[in-house]
Amino acid sequence: MVYKFNIFGFVFAFKIVSIVENITAMPTVSKITQGILIQAEPEFNEAYSSAERGNYVFTYHIAIHNNTEFACQLLRRKWIIFDSLGIQSEVKGEGVIGMQPIIKPGEIYRYDSYCPLKTDMGYMKGSYQMKRLDDNVLFDVHIPYFELITPSRLN
């Protein structure tokens, strides 16, 4: 089953089981903020893309590692998305993929989603608002910058 939502003209979706054919992986990037490690691995998804229609779909895999001594909850997300025309979009919302996960010390929370672009290159970056469950302190965790590039642009 695929869950979809539309924000500012961008369609974001996720599904529990992903298709692995016609996907080109790009390097994994990571960033640590206040003991929370975020890893992002983007991929170009050729099966859902069409250069003729100006529709380029990029899947991304996120891993959130809680390397602290306290449990925390992911409350909100903020994404900044750029395409190669210089168009910037901002996506904000509660949780990720419809959830506000609690991540205990030493645990890793993983999810997959995707971003369609109208150009064959772009990038994303962002942040998560987290809450420490021991004292309810809110803090922001940075999502590292990652590029969205079709394989034809890499040659």
N, C-alpha and C positions, 0 to 999 in steps of 0.2 A: 504494500500500500504506500502511496506517495502522498505526503502532506505538503501543501503549497500555501504560500501567502504572497500578497502583492503589496509592496511598499514603494511609493514614489516611482511607479512604473517598472520596478525591478521585481521579477518573480523569483522567490527563494523557495526551495523545497528540500525535503530530505526524505529518505526512505531507509528502512531497516536493513534491507539487503540491496547492495549496490551492484550495478553492472560493471564488469571489469574489462570488457573488450572495448577497443577503440579509444583508449584513454592513454594520454601521455603525461607521465609524472614530471614534476619540476622539483627542485631542491626543497628539503624541509628547512624551515627557519624557526628560530626559537628566541624567547626573551623571558627573563626572570624579573618579576616585580614583587617585592616584599615576600619572597619565599614561594611564590606561585610561578611555576614554569609553564609557559604557553608554547606549544609547538604547532605549527601550521604547515600542511603539505598540500599545495595546489596541484591540480591536474587539468589538462585540457580534455574535454569530453567531446570527441569528434562525432559520436553517435547521435548526439542531440544538437549539433551545431550545423549551420548552413551559411557558408560564405556568400552565396547568392542572395540570401535574405538578410544578410548583415546580422546574423544571430550566432554568437560565439558563447558556448556554455563552458564554464569552468567549475569543476568540483573542488571542494577543499575539505580536508580532514583536520580536525582540531583535537589536540590532547591537552588537558589541563591537569598538571601534576601539583598536588598539594604537598609541598616540602616543608610545611610549617608544623608546629606542635598543637595547632588548634583546628577544629572543624570550621569550614566556611561554606557559605551558600552564594551561588551566582544569582544575582538579582536582576541585572539589566545588561544589555549589550549596546554598543555603539560601533557602527562600521562607517568608514569613509572609503568610498569607492571612486576611482578615477578611471576614465578610458583614455585612449590615445588622441581623442579630439579635445582633451582638456576639460571634459565635463565631469563635475564632481557631484556625487550623490551621498547623502547621509541617511543611514538607517539606524533607528533607535527602537528599542522595545524591551519588553519584559523577558528575562531568561534567554534560553536558546532552544530552538526546535520545540517550543511549547513547554519547556521545563525550566524549573529553577532548582538545579541539583544541589544537594548537600554533598560536599567532598571532604571526607575525613582525612586526618593526617596520614600521609603515605599513599593515599589513593590517587587514581588517575580517572578522570571523566573524559570520555571520547564521544565525539559526534561528527557527523558529516552533513554538509549542505552544499549549495551551489549558487553561482552568480552568473547570470547571462549578461554579456556586453554586446554593444552594437559594433564594436571594433575588435580587431584581433590581438590587441594588447591593452593592458591596464594594470592596476594594482589595487590592493586593499590594505587597510590597517584599521586598528580600532582599539577598543577597551571594553573590559567587563567591570561592572560595579559588583563588588563582593561584600559580604558581611561576615565578620568573625562571630561565631555562635556563642563563644564564651562571654563576650562583653558587648555584643551588638555594634561594634565599631565598623563603620563603612570604609572601604578603601577601593581604589581603582587599580586594575591590573592591565598592563598594556599588551595588546595583541600585536605581534611583530608585523612589519611591512612585508608583504609578499607580492611577487609579480604574477600576473596572469598573461601568459604569452602562448600563442599557437606555435606548434612545431615549425611551420613554414617561416616564421619570423626568427627562429633560432638558427637557421642556416645562413 
